[in-house]
Amino acid sequence: MSDLDLKERLIKALKGESVDKTPAVSVTQTAIVNLMDWTGAAWPEAHSDANKMAELAVSSHEMAGLEGVRYPYCLTVLAEAMGCEINFGTKDRQPSVIGHPYPNGVDNLIMPDDLSSKGRIPVVTEATKIIREKVGDNVPLIAGMEGPVTLASDLVSVKKFMKWSIKKPQDFETILDFATDACIEYANILVDNGVDIISVPDPVASPDLMSPVTFDKILKPRLIRYAESVDCVKVLHICGDVTPILGMMADCKFEGLSIEEKVKDLKSAKETVGDRATIIGNISSPFTILSGTPEEVKESAKKALEGGIDVLAPGCGIAPHSPLNNVKAIVEARDEYFA
């Protein structure tokens, strides 16, 4: 088992199979300013230039040591392709949705005829090919994309989405189904172009915004449909303290669940999930990787390993101003733990 390559190890670990050591990777955004300066591939250009996207993504593997290549760097690629207006941010600020195509209702929803050609989707698929050529077949390619709940909120605006969840339940479910269809189509485009693992951050599904009852009755069925319709290993990431919905997340049929440090009891979390999914995380991105020292990163990483984490990773997206040495410390901690 010690001769597993990085892709084999990560996929086995995500499926709950035995591996020689816990993979150390990020299933959330990885670009930091240190690497942008090193490579010359910086935001915002790296969001829309396939070569720069690929070069910056590969640097998190080659320079920071993370055992996979995770890209792109935002949750707006599909939203843009579906008609949202995007602010592309700055060197240290991610893109965001600033305009919504369906704020007034769901009577005129239009699914693009050829989603693969829309917006920056061709950039991501081209970057996938470039990355594969650079790193070979033995390094896992992890593509991130917004989840159905977050995409639905982008299409109508978060304010309208939350309002519809209470006052217009039929419209709420209609936009969720529409968004789920789009997410499935985009995910399968990624798989067809060679992505190994799809990471699905869905922050609007967080208990901070949606009640556990809504998650169970309305959101979970859409996430299950997504998972059942996409033929690759999948990771679901939901922000915040997901303890109240963790068991429901495990029902969603994703191989892995990515959690923040706000889920404090890993042993209980693993008991809740059982063999339905594996758990990824949960080193604090803002308080440790961004603001701490390499020694503090290692301490947090080893605590997660002792708690039985299946894949060691940041608990959420790595902040752009995180020091490179702190990112490197994730893999160093794993290596020390298994020495």
C-alpha positions in Angstrom: 0.0 0.0 0.0 3.0 2.3 0.5 3.4 2.6 -3.3 0.1 4.4 -3.7 0.4 7.5 -5.9 -1.2 10.8 -4.8 -4.4 10.3 -6.8 -4.9 6.7 -5.7 -4.3 7.6 -2.0 -6.8 10.6 -2.1 -9.5 8.7 -3.9 -9.2 5.7 -1.6 -9.2 7.9 1.5 -12.3 9.7 0.2 -14.1 6.4 -0.4 -13.2 5.3 3.1 -10.7 2.7 2.0 -7.5 1.9 3.8 -4.4 4.0 2.9 -0.8 4.1 4.1 -1.2 7.7 5.4 -3.8 10.4 5.5 -3.7 12.6 2.4 -2.9 16.3 2.9 -4.6 18.5 0.4 -7.1 21.3 0.0 -10.6 20.8 -1.4 -11.2 24.5 -1.2 -9.5 27.5 -2.8 -5.7 27.4 -2.7 -4.3 30.5 -4.4 -2.3 32.8 -2.2 -0.5 36.1 -3.0 2.9 34.5 -2.3 2.3 32.0 -5.2 0.8 34.7 -7.4 4.0 36.7 -7.0 6.2 33.6 -7.5 4.5 32.5 -10.7 3.4 35.8 -12.1 -0.1 34.3 -12.5 -2.2 36.5 -10.3 -5.9 37.3 -9.8 -8.0 38.6 -11.4 -6.3 37.6 -14.6 -6.0 33.9 -13.4 -9.8 33.7 -13.2 -10.2 34.0 -17.0 -6.8 33.0 -18.5 -6.4 29.2 -18.8 -2.6 29.3 -18.7 -2.5 31.5 -15.7 -5.2 29.5 -13.9 -3.3 26.3 -14.5 0.1 27.8 -13.5 -1.2 29.2 -10.3 -3.1 26.0 -9.4 -0.1 23.8 -10.1 2.1 26.0 -7.8 0.0 25.0 -4.8 1.1 21.5 -5.4 4.7 22.1 -6.6 5.6 24.9 -4.2 3.3 24.4 -1.2 3.3 20.6 -1.4 -0.4 20.1 -1.3 -1.2 16.6 -2.7 -3.6 17.6 -5.4 -4.3 20.5 -7.7 -7.5 22.4 -6.8 -8.9 25.1 -9.1 -10.5 27.4 -10.1 -10.6 30.1 -7.3 -14.2 31.2 -6.9 -17.8 30.2 -6.9 -18.9 32.3 -9.8 -17.9 30.3 -13.0 -21.3 28.6 -13.4 -23.2 31.6 -12.1 -21.6 33.7 -14.9 -22.4 31.1 -17.5 -26.1 31.1 -16.3 -26.4 34.9 -16.7 -25.1 36.4 -13.5 -23.1 39.6 -13.6 -19.6 39.2 -12.0 -17.2 41.5 -10.2 -13.9 39.9 -10.8 -12.3 41.3 -7.7 -8.6 42.1 -7.2 -5.4 40.4 -6.5 -6.5 39.5 -3.0 -10.3 39.5 -3.3 -12.3 36.8 -5.0 -14.9 37.4 -7.7 -18.5 37.9 -6.5 -21.9 38.0 -8.1 -23.3 41.5 -8.4 -26.2 41.0 -10.9 -28.9 38.4 -11.0 -30.9 37.3 -14.1 -34.1 36.2 -12.3 -34.8 38.5 -9.4 -38.5 38.9 -10.3 -39.6 35.3 -10.6 -39.2 32.0 -12.3 -41.5 32.3 -15.3 -38.8 32.8 -17.8 -36.0 30.5 -16.8 -33.7 29.7 -19.7 -31.1 26.9 -19.7 -28.2 27.6 -22.1 -28.2 25.4 -25.2 -24.5 24.7 -24.9 -23.4 25.3 -21.4 -19.8 24.1 -22.1 -19.3 27.2 -24.3 -20.6 29.8 -21.9 -18.7 32.3 -19.8 -15.4 30.9 -18.3 -16.4 27.3 -18.6 -14.1 26.9 -21.6 -11.3 28.5 -19.6 -11.7 25.9 -16.8 -11.8 22.9 -19.2 -8.7 24.2 -21.1 -6.9 24.7 -17.7 -7.8 21.1 -16.8 -6.0 19.9 -19.9 -3.0 22.1 -19.2 -2.8 21.0 -15.6 -3.0 17.3 -16.5 -0.1 17.8 -19.0 2.0 19.5 -16.3 1.4 17.1 -13.4 0.7 13.8 -15.2 -1.8 11.1 -14.4 -0.8 10.4 -10.8 -1.8 13.8 -9.2 -5.5 14.3 -8.5 -7.2 17.2 -10.2 -9.9 18.7 -7.9 -12.3 21.1 -9.6 -14.4 23.3 -7.4 -17.9 24.6 -8.3 -20.8 26.3 -6.6 -23.5 24.0 -5.2 -27.1 24.0 -6.2 -28.3 26.1 -3.2 -25.7 28.8 -3.7 -26.3 28.9 -7.5 -30.0 29.2 -6.9 -29.4 32.2 -4.6 -27.1 33.8 -7.1 -29.7 33.5 -9.9 -32.3 35.5 -7.9 -30.2 37.2 -5.2 -29.7 35.9 -1.6 -32.3 38.3 -0.3 -35.0 37.1 -2.7 -34.0 33.5 -2.2 -34.4 33.7 1.5 -37.7 35.5 1.1 -39.0 32.9 -1.3 -38.1 30.1 1.1 -40.8 31.5 3.4 -43.3 33.4 1.2 -43.0 31.7 -2.2 -42.2 28.1 -1.6 -43.1 26.9 -5.1 -40.8 29.5 -6.7 -38.1 28.5 -4.1 -38.3 24.9 -5.2 -38.4 25.7 -8.9 -35.2 27.8 -8.8 -33.5 25.0 -6.8 -34.5 22.4 -9.4 -33.3 24.7 -12.2 -30.0 25.3 -10.4 -29.5 21.6 -9.7 -30.0 20.8 -13.4 -27.3 23.4 -14.3 -24.9 22.1 -11.6 -25.3 18.5 -12.9 -24.6 19.6 -16.4 -21.5 21.6 -15.5 -20.2 18.9 -13.3 -20.4 16.3 -16.0 -18.6 18.7 -18.4 -15.8 18.8 -15.9 -15.7 15.0 -15.6 -15.7 14.6 -19.3 -12.7 16.8 -19.5 -10.6 14.8 -17.1 -11.4 16.1 -13.6 -10.9 13.4 -10.9 -12.7 14.9 -7.9 -15.4 17.6 -7.8 -15.5 19.8 -4.7 -18.9 21.5 -4.1 -18.9 24.3 -1.6 -22.5 25.3 -1.0 -22.3 28.1 1.6 -25.9 29.2 1.3 -26.9 25.8 2.6 -25.3 26.5 5.9 -27.3 26.3 9.1 -26.4 30.0 9.5 -28.8 30.7 6.7 -31.1 27.7 6.3 -32.8 25.8 9.0 -32.0 22.1 9.5 -35.7 21.4 8.7 -35.4 23.2 5.3 -32.1 21.4 4.7 -33.7 18.0 5.4 -36.9 18.4 3.5 -35.9 20.6 0.6 -32.2 21.0 0.1 -31.1 17.5 0.8 -33.1 15.9 -2.1 -31.5 18.3 -4.6 -28.0 17.5 -3.3 -28.8 13.8 -3.5 -30.0 14.2 -7.1 -26.8 16.0 -7.9 -24.6 13.4 -6.3 -26.4 10.5 -8.1 -26.1 12.2 -11.5 -22.3 12.9 -11.5 -20.0 10.0 -12.0 -16.9 10.9 -10.1 -15.7 11.2 -6.5 -17.5 14.2 -4.9 -16.9 16.4 -1.8 -19.6 18.5 -0.2 -18.4 21.6 1.7 -20.9 23.7 3.8 -19.6 26.6 5.8 -20.1 27.2 9.5 -20.9 24.8 12.4 -22.7 22.1 10.5 -23.1 19.8 13.5 -26.9 20.2 13.4 -27.0 18.9 9.8 -24.0 16.7 9.6 -26.1 13.5 9.6 -28.2 14.9 6.8 -25.1 15.9 4.8 -24.0 12.2 5.2 -27.2 11.2 3.5 -26.4 13.3 0.4 -24.3 10.5 -1.2 -21.1 12.6 -1.5 -18.0 10.5 -0.8 -16.5 13.3 1.4 -17.7 16.0 3.7 -15.5 19.0 4.2 -16.0 20.7 7.6 -14.6 23.8 9.3 -13.0 24.0 12.7 -16.3 25.1 14.1 -17.2 21.4 14.2 -15.1 20.9 17.3 -15.8 17.3 18.2 -14.3 15.1 15.4 -15.0 11.9 17.2 -18.7 12.7 17.5 -18.7 13.9 13.9 -17.3 10.7 12.7 -19.8 8.7 14.8 -22.6 10.7 13.3 -21.5 10.2 9.7 -20.5 6.5 10.2 -19.6 4.8 7.0 -21.8 7.0 4.8 -19.1 9.5 4.1 -15.6 10.5 5.0 -14.6 13.7 6.8 -12.2 16.3 5.4 -10.7 19.3 7.3 -10.6 21.0 9.6 -7.6 23.3 10.1 -8.9 26.8 10.6 -8.2 28.9 7.5 -8.7 32.4 9.1 -7.4 31.8 12.6 -4.5 29.3 12.0 -3.4 29.2 8.3 -3.8 32.9 7.8 -3.0 34.3 11.2 -1.0 31.7 13.0 2.6 30.3 12.8 3.8 27.2 11.0 4.0 25.6 14.5 0.4 26.5 15.2 -0.7 25.0 11.9 1.1 21.8 12.7 -0.5 21.7 16.2 -3.9 22.0 14.6 -3.2 19.5 11.9 -2.0 16.9 14.3 -5.0 17.4 16.5 -7.2 16.7 13.4 -5.2 13.6 12.6 -5.5 12.4 16.2 -9.2 13.0 15.9 -9.4 10.6 13.0 -9.8 13.0 10.1 -9.9 11.0 6.8 -8.3 13.8 4.7 -6.2 16.5 6.2 -7.1 19.9 4.8 -8.0 23.5 5.5 -11.5 23.9 7.0 -12.4 26.4 4.3 -10.8 28.3 1.4 -7.2 29.4 2.1 -7.1 33.2 2.5 -5.0 35.0 -0.2 -2.6 36.5 2.3 -1.9 33.3 4.1 1.9 32.7 4.3 3.3 30.1 2.1 5.2 28.5 5.0 1.8 28.0 6.8 0.4 26.2 3.8 3.5 24.0 3.6 3.1 23.2 7.3 0.0 21.2 6.5 1.9 18.5 4.7 4.9 18.8 7.0 2.6 18.0 10.0 1.2 15.0 8.3 4.7 13.7 7.5 5.8 14.2 11.0 2.7 12.5 12.4 3.3 9.4 10.2 7.1 9.4 10.6 
